Amino acid sequence: MPAQPSRRKVTTIWTQVLLIALVPSVAVLAVGATVAIYLVNQGSKINSFADDVRGSLGPVAAFVAGIQEERRLTMTRAIGQSDSQTDLEAQRRAVDDVMPEMTRTTEALATNGSDDLRATLANLTQSRENLPTLRRQIDSNAIDAWKAYKAYNVILDLCGETIQGIAKSSADAEAGFEQMISYDLFKSAEAMSRSHAMAVRAVAQGLDPTQFHEMAHQLGMYHEQANSIVPRMTPQERDAYAALNKTPEWATLVANDNSLMNRGPGKEEVKFDVAVWEDAAQQVGTSLMNLYHTHSQHAAALAAERGRSTLLASIVGGGVILLIAVAAMVVALQLSRKLVRRLRTLREQTLDQANNGLPQLVATIREGKPIDVEKQVAWLDHGGDEIGQVANAFNAAQRSVIQTAVREAETKQGVRSVFLAIAQRSQTLVHRQLKVLGAAERSAENPDQLQLLFKLDHLSTRARRNAENLIIMAGERPGRQWRNPVSLRDIVRSAIAETEEFTRVITTGIPDVPIVGAAVADVVHLLAELVDNSTEFSPKEVSVEVRGKVVGRGVVLEIEDQGHGIEETRREALNAMLQNPPDFDVMATSTQSRIGLFVVARLAARCGMRVSLRESVYGGIDAIVLIPNQLIANSTVDTPAEVTAHHNGVPMQLPKRQVQPRSAAAQQVEQDSQPQSERERYDWRWPNT
């Protein structure tokens, strides 16, 4: 059972190589694009966060200053100072005016900030929203000044945590470090504000031990915090802080605060001017807040610069990554195209060699012509890689084919030489035998003996034709040749004479045209084979008709029998073989060799004649032979002086006949043409059964 073709989808090598190149290239491109987008997105977030931090400085500073002042005024109201309630109401309205901007600031910071910063901002928003409730409690005396102080401290602590969260959210270490310095300055300013708030209460009402400890702690913190961060300040900030320490306000504040600390808890009358002291505290507090604000601007500017640098670096880095990915993809595609181009070139070269070069070379070898392997063979050279190894493998296959063809040609030449030697020896013996029989026929007087000699003569003629068949199969020409043209009628009569049952053959309308001498032997042999087969495969009681006529392309002869005919498929195969005769080795290896047809095809191809078979009107075979104009001579023809033919077993003398005047007589057409071989070897038809 023949193998079923594969149903698997066929993909080209270009598609496979393209997939091999594209899959990793697309993966690299996707990764590169993802990394680039991530870098640009992160750079954009860092830049946006830096801009948000810079934009938050004003609102946060205003809110912190407002809450600090509201806390101080709340402490002042608690001790019953005049106009404290009016000032407190005005300060509350000022804080409320800052609230919308503070809300926008916290929302912007939460967008690009860290999770911890967003949590701190959420708590700060909640404390700001609870501020109206705190104010109502203060106004209704639901809470005292100490609790109000702590409540305001919670709000300001959340502001400090926000500043610290901004420092921690910074993508640049240096910018984050500067933000932490701002946070320390904020703590110093806030500690000073808290200590003064407690000091105001201490002057008016005195403090219990817990409250006094709080005041002492805040006083020590703001001094210690400020002094500890002086080395980390900018030169301008250090100069400003040093100038602050030399001001009268700083000296007044420090001296009076120390006086309060020396007095201890409880209420005692102070010995300094409270108004001057409060004015000095306000100026020092404002200066400390200015230091915080100035350094925050410095840190924000540094963060914004680094944010822009990070964004630019991210864009450049992302672009470089994309370019590298695209370049890798382009290189992969180029290499793939180069690989496929090499493979296609190898395929085209191998197909050209397999379909053209190698068959031509093998044909040259079979013809026995010498070849130069290095010059005539197109050896493939594709380098030393795997493709080159495939080309070398094909070269090795070519060498094997050429070596095999050479050995085959040598073998065929040897077989042909053997055939030719045997045929020539047989032909020599048959010629000698025919001469002996001719002499015996001329001296015989007994009719019965003469008839027997005629039969032996006919068998010898068939043996000679068999020997000539072997010579033709070996690619050579038979020994019999004619130099001068011979009439086609005489050629047809000579071919019929070589047939055992020549009495059944009828000729009609054979044109009297001259055939060139070089083709006479081949035409006689070809017609004898066809006539012999027609008589062989048709009933004994019917005749075989040979007729001819002149056509535009030459002369057509038809040999028509009334036999069983040939099946259509077989007849088509025979016509194909007549048009393109196979090589001797193909004929020799065929299981159904038809030597007669093979000889006819060889003779027709050699002389340029065309032979075809078709079904006759009687159901038999009509063999058509076209003798081209090239084989028709343009000179006069003398009929042979004597053409000996078998007729009823008695040799007959044909009278000399002048077709057209010419200067020389034609050569004698011998009566005995090629002998017929065994019938089973000439059986080139499939008889109906």
Residue pairs with C-beta under 8 A, 6 or more apart in sequence:
13 340
13 343
14 336
14 340
17 336
17 339
17 340
18 333
18 336
20 336
21 332
21 333
21 335
21 336
22 329
22 332
22 333
24 332
25 325
25 328
25 329
25 332
25 333
26 329
28 325
28 328
28 329
29 322
29 325
29 326
29 328
29 329
31 325
32 321
32 322
32 324
32 325
33 322
33 325
35 318
35 321
36 317
36 318
36 319
36 321
36 322
37 318
39 314
39 315
39 317
39 318
39 321
40 311
40 314
40 315
40 318
42 171
42 310
42 314
43 307
43 310
43 311
43 312
43 313
43 314
43 315
44 311
44 314
45 112
46 112
46 171
46 172
46 306
46 307
46 310
46 311
47 304
47 307
47 308
47 310
47 311
48 111
48 112
48 307
49 109
49 112
49 113
49 169
49 171
49 303
49 307
50 175
50 300
50 303
50 304
50 306
50 307
50 308
51 304
51 307
52 105
52 108
52 109
52 111
52 112
53 109
53 166
53 179
53 300
53 303
53 304
54 297
54 300
54 301
54 303
54 304
55 105
55 108
56 105
56 108
56 109
56 166
57 293
57 296
57 297
57 300
58 101
59 98
59 101
59 102
59 104
59 105
60 102
60 105
60 159
60 162
60 163
61 289
61 292
61 293
61 296
62 98
62 101
63 95
63 98
63 99
63 102
63 159
64 156
64 159
64 186
64 190
64 289
65 289
66 91
66 94
66 95
66 98
67 95
67 152
67 155
67 156
67 159
68 152
68 156
68 190
68 193
68 285
69 91
70 88
70 91
70 92
70 95
70 152
71 148
71 149
71 152
71 153
71 156
71 193
71 197
72 193
72 196
72 197
72 200
73 84
73 87
73 88
73 91
74 88
74 138
74 145
74 148
74 149
74 152
75 145
75 148
75 149
75 197
75 198
75 200
75 201
76 84
76 87
76 88
76 200
77 84
77 85
77 88
77 138
78 144
78 145
78 148
78 201
79 145
79 200
79 201
79 204
79 205
80 204
81 204
92 135
95 131
99 128
102 128
103 125
103 128
106 121
106 124
106 125
106 162
109 117
109 121
109 162
109 166
110 117
110 118
110 121
110 122
113 121
113 165
113 166
113 169
114 165
114 168
114 169
116 165
116 168
116 169
117 162
117 165
117 166
117 168
117 169
120 158
120 161
120 162
120 165
121 162
121 165
123 158
123 161
124 155
124 158
124 159
124 161
124 162
127 154
127 155
127 158
128 155
131 155
134 148
134 151
134 152
136 142
137 143
137 148
138 148
143 151
145 201
146 211
149 194
149 197
149 198
153 194
156 190
159 186
160 183
160 186
160 187
160 190
163 179
163 182
163 183
163 186
163 296
164 180
164 183
166 179
167 176
167 177
167 179
167 180
167 182
167 183
167 299
168 176
169 176
170 176
170 179
170 303
171 306
171 307
171 310
172 302
172 303
172 306
172 307
172 310
174 302
174 306
175 299
175 302
175 303
175 306
178 295
178 298
178 299
178 302
178 303
179 296
179 299
179 303
181 229
181 232
181 233
181 295
181 299
182 292
182 295
182 296
182 299
184 225
184 228
184 229
184 232
185 225
185 226
185 229
185 288
185 291
185 292
185 295
186 292
187 221
187 222
187 225
188 221
188 222
188 225
188 226
188 229
188 288
188 292
189 222
189 285
189 288
189 289
189 291
189 292
190 222
191 218
191 219
191 221
191 222
191 225
192 218
192 222
192 281
192 284
192 285
192 288
193 285
194 214
194 218
195 215
195 218
195 219
195 221
195 222
195 257
196 278
196 281
196 285
198 207
198 211
198 214
198 215
198 218
199 215
199 257
199 260
199 281
200 278
201 207
201 211
202 211
202 212
202 215
202 260
203 260
203 270
203 274
205 267
206 265
206 266
206 267
206 268
207 215
207 265
207 266
208 265
209 265
211 265
212 264
212 265
215 260
215 261
216 261
219 257
219 261
222 288
226 241
226 288
230 238
230 241
233 241
233 291
233 295
234 294
234 295
234 298
236 294
237 291
237 294
237 295
240 287
240 290
240 291
240 294
241 291
244 250
244 284
244 287
244 288
247 283
247 284
248 280
249 279
249 280
249 283
249 284
250 280
250 284
252 272
252 276
252 277
252 280
253 277
253 280
253 281
253 284
255 272
256 270
256 272
256 277
256 280
259 270
259 271
259 272
260 270
263 270
339 387
342 382
342 387
343 387
345 382
346 380
346 382
346 387
346 390
346 391
349 378
349 380
349 391
350 380
350 391
350 394
352 378
353 378
353 380
353 394
353 398
357 377
357 378
358 398
358 401
361 371
361 376
361 377
361 402
361 405
362 401
362 402
362 405
364 371
364 376
365 371
365 402
365 405
365 406
365 409
366 405
366 408
366 409
366 412
366 583
368 409
368 413
373 402
377 398
377 402
379 395
379 398
380 391
380 392
380 394
380 395
381 388
381 391
382 388
382 390
382 391
408 585
412 584
412 585
415 584
415 588
416 473
416 474
416 475
416 584
417 474
419 470
419 471
419 473
419 474
420 470
420 471
420 474
420 476
422 470
423 467
423 468
423 469
423 470
423 471
423 474
424 467
424 471
424 479
426 463
426 466
426 467
426 470
427 464
427 467
427 468
427 471
427 478
427 479
430 460
430 463
430 464
430 467
430 675
431 464
433 460
433 463
434 457
434 460
434 461
434 464
434 672
437 453
437 456
437 457
437 460
438 457
440 453
441 450
441 453
441 454
441 457
441 651
444 450
444 453
451 649
454 646
454 649
454 650
454 651
455 649
457 646
457 672
458 500
458 646
458 672
459 675
460 672
460 675
461 498
461 671
461 672
461 673
461 674
461 675
462 498
462 500
462 674
462 675
462 676
462 677
463 675
464 672
464 673
464 674
464 675
465 498
465 525
465 528
465 673
465 674
465 675
465 676
465 677
466 674
466 675
466 676
466 677
467 674
467 675
468 478
468 480
468 525
468 674
469 595
469 596
469 599
469 674
469 677
471 477
471 478
471 479
472 478
472 525
472 599
472 602
472 603
473 584
473 587
473 595
473 598
473 599
473 602
474 584
475 584
477 521
478 521
478 525
478 674
480 521
480 670
481 517
481 518
481 521
482 517
482 518
482 520
482 521
482 666
482 667
482 669
483 517
483 667
484 517
484 637
484 638
484 664
484 665
484 666
484 667
485 514
485 515
485 516
485 517
485 520
485 633
485 635
485 637
485 666
486 514
486 515
486 517
486 520
486 637
486 640
486 666
486 667
486 669
487 512
487 513
487 514
487 515
487 637
487 639
487 657
487 659
487 666
488 510
488 511
488 512
488 513
488 514
488 515
488 548
488 555
488 627
489 507
489 510
489 511
489 512
490 639
490 640
490 643
490 654
490 666
490 669
491 515
491 520
491 523
491 524
491 527
491 669
492 507
492 510
492 527
492 546
492 548
492 557
493 507
493 643
493 645
493 654
494 524
494 643
494 645
494 669
494 670
494 671
494 673
495 523
495 524
495 525
495 526
495 527
495 528
495 531
495 673
496 502
496 505
496 507
496 527
496 528
496 531
496 546
496 645
497 645
497 646
497 647
497 671
497 673
498 524
498 528
498 531
498 532
498 672
498 673
498 674
498 675
498 676
499 505
499 528
499 531
499 532
499 535
499 676
500 532
500 535
500 676
501 535
501 540
502 645
502 646
502 647
503 647
503 648
504 535
504 540
504 542
504 543
504 544
505 531
505 535
505 543
505 544
505 545
505 546
506 543
506 544
506 545
506 546
507 545
507 546
507 547
508 545
508 546
508 547
508 548
509 547
509 548
509 549
510 546
510 547
510 548
510 557
511 548
511 549
511 550
511 555
512 659
513 550
513 555
513 632
514 632
514 633
514 634
514 635
514 636
514 637
514 659
514 660
515 523
515 627
515 631
515 632
515 633
516 631
516 632
516 633
517 666
517 667
519 607
519 631
520 669
522 603
522 606
522 607
523 607
523 609
523 627
523 631
524 669
524 673
524 674
525 599
525 603
525 673
525 674
526 599
526 600
526 603
526 604
526 609
526 611
526 625
527 546
527 557
527 559
527 625
528 673
528 674
528 676
529 596
529 599
529 600
529 682
530 559
530 600
530 611
530 623
530 625
531 544
531 546
531 559
532 596
532 676
532 682
533 596
533 623
533 682
533 684
533 685
534 544
534 559
534 560
534 561
534 563
534 620
534 621
534 623
535 544
535 561
536 679
536 682
537 561
537 563
537 564
537 621
537 685
537 687
538 544
538 561
538 562
538 563
538 620
539 562
539 563
542 561
542 562
543 562
544 559
544 560
544 561
544 562
545 558
545 559
545 560
546 557
546 558
546 559
546 560
547 557
547 558
547 560
548 555
548 556
548 557
548 558
549 555
549 556
550 556
551 626
553 626
553 628
553 629
554 626
554 627
554 628
554 629
554 630
554 631
554 632
555 626
555 627
555 632
556 624
556 625
556 626
556 627
557 624
557 625
557 627
558 622
558 623
558 624
558 625
559 622
559 623
559 625
560 616
560 618
560 620
560 621
560 622
560 623
561 616
561 618
561 620
561 621
562 616
562 618
562 619
562 620
563 619
563 620
563 621
563 687
564 619
564 620
564 687
564 688
565 615
565 616
565 619
565 620
565 621
565 688
566 574
566 613
566 615
566 621
566 685
566 686
567 686
567 688
568 615
570 685
570 686
571 613
571 614
571 615
571 621
574 594
574 597
574 613
574 684
574 685
575 612
575 613
577 597
577 598
577 601
578 597
578 600
578 601
578 604
578 611
578 612
578 613
579 610
579 612
580 601
581 598
581 601
581 602
581 604
581 605
582 590
582 598
582 601
587 593
587 595
587 598
593 681
594 682
594 683
594 684
595 677
595 681
595 682
595 684
596 681
596 682
596 683
596 684
597 684
600 611
601 611
603 609
604 610
604 611
604 625
607 631
608 628
608 630
608 631
609 625
609 626
609 627
609 628
609 631
610 625
610 626
610 628
611 623
611 624
611 625
611 626
612 623
612 624
613 621
613 622
613 623
613 624
614 621
614 622
614 624
615 621
615 622
616 622
621 685
635 660
635 662
636 658
636 659
636 660
636 661
636 662
636 663
637 659
637 660
637 662
637 666
638 656
638 658
638 659
638 662
638 664
638 665
638 666
639 654
639 656
639 657
639 658
639 659
639 666
640 654
640 656
640 665
640 666
640 667
640 668
640 669
641 656
641 665
641 668
642 653
642 654
642 668
643 654
643 668
643 669
643 671
644 651
644 652
644 653
644 670
644 671
644 672
645 651
645 652
645 654
645 671
646 671
651 671
676 682
